[in-house]
Amino acid sequence: MAQNFHSNSQLPSDISTAITRTAKPSSEFYSLFSEEEVIGIIHALEIRREIPLKYSYKG
């Protein structure tokens, strides 16, 4: 028997309300990554919502 997904959801009834999160990197972040890398990270976060693994070697 199919269940109505939305009937059990704890989301607000107005789904159009966006949840916004803002992260502010430390000054150490900017000292570890070049400007080109920072732009790449920002782009990946905007598009894929993840930081590419190729940057993990920098900690």
Protein Blocks (a to p, Z undefined) as FASTA:
>chain_A
ZZdfklmpcbdfblmlccdddddddfklmmmpcfklmmmmmmmmmmnopacfklmmnZZ
